[in-house]
Amino acid sequence: MTPLHMAASQGHLAVIKSIISNCPDCYELEDDRGWNKDAKGNTPCHIGAAARRYFVSGLGDRKAVNNQNVSVSDIIKYGYSELEKEIQELSKDVGKGNQYPNGVIRIGKEEKIEDSQKQDKSAEDDKETRASHLVVATLIATVTFAAAFTFPGGYNSEKGQNQGTAILGRNSAFQAFIITDTIAMTLSLSAVFIHLFLSFKGIHKSEDLFRRLLGIALILTMFAMGAMVIAFITGTYAVLAPSLGLAITTCFIGLIFFPLEFYVLGLLLTKAINDMLGGRL
């Protein structure tokens, strides 16, 4: 056994880092049983990924594949039950006098494979959620941006000082349309801006920060949706004001969005409180 083998078998992270930093090529060395890349082609990174040992995550090539064409990245994402069972069996040899007295690799109770797989699944779900939110925020920003240049009522085409200005510029409903449309575009673009930073890999290392930013982006998107609905209602009312009955009917239909939104939010809030209280509601 080399010093690196001994440090790895006992899980001494600081020693491993020191040895690798001073002798980068030594992780290719084999012990007297040929252990580094085993007979099945598993590298130390394969072993570490299967056992969810964090100290090997930065060593070696994650694209390296074994004889079954399974890469380290595949194991991190989907697990590798065959190798996991082998590691668990080898770890049972602790204290039996073999050349690895502390086990081939030590798996702590807090590092159970099942827990790590749940974390990987949670990270994948967060990624899908972020993608969905980004699509909605981008759609709102696109629609509200276009609406700002297609004013209800059109533009003044008569030559003079007011040429090119909005015909309904002094209408209160039209002014409300412009304000709410601008709010919707600003909020949705802010959400897109946050999602831009959420795409950076470094953000994912801090789960709390990632979740917090994702929550802020969600709130911004929801308010943007509300502002967009109001912009639609006020813009429609400004155009249909001469037909008062039709204008009121259109506004009433548009306002149905808000009771529906509050109802859904109420259900989610009730579920969250119920989960916190252990299902007593």
C-alpha positions, 0 to 999 in steps of 0.5 A: 500500500502507498501512503495515498492508499492508506489515507484513502482507506481511512478517509483522511481528506486533508492527507489525501489533498496534501499527497495529491497536491505534491504528487499529482500522478500518484493516484494512478499507483496500484497496490499489490492487489492491483487496486486503483482501477479494478478488474471491472474497470472501476476507477477510484472516482467510480468507487467514490461516486457509488459510496457518495464520498465527497473527497473523490468528487474533485479527483480524476475524470468524471467522464471515465467509463468502466468495462460496462461503459458506466461513467462516474457522472452516470453513477452520481446521477443514477446510482450504481447498485452493483458497485454499491453492494460490493462496497458495502460487502468490503466495508464489513471486513473492518477489524478482521485483520486484513490489509485495510483494517479500517475498511476499504471505504468508510460509509458514515450513517449520514452518507447513506446511498438512499439519502444521496440519491434523494438529494440528486433527485431533488436537485434534478427537480429544482432544475426542471422547476427553474426551467418552467419558471424561466419559460413563463417569465420570458413569455410575460416579458415578451408579451408585455414588451410587445404590448407597450408598442401596440397601444390600444387605439393606435397612434395619432397620424395627423401631422403636427406636434402630436403626430406619432403619440397615442390617441388615448394618451389622456384616457385614465384607463389607458394610463393605467394600462401603460403603468401596469404593463410596465410593471409586468415587464419589469417584474418578469425581466427581473425574474429572468435576470435571477434565473440567469444567475441560477444557471451558474454551477456555483449557485447549486453548491449553496442549496439555501441560496438557490432555493431563496433566489428561486422563490424570489423569482417565483414571487416576481413572476406571479406579481408580473402575471397579475400586473399583466392581467390588469394591463389587459383589463384596463387596455380593453376597457379603454378601447371598449369604453363607448360600449360600456356593457361589453367593457364591463363584461370583459373586465369581469371575466379578466378579474376571475384570474385573481380569485383563482390565483388566491384559491390555489395559493390558499391550497398550497399554504394549507398544505405547507402548514399541514406538513409542518404540523405533521398532518394534524389539519 
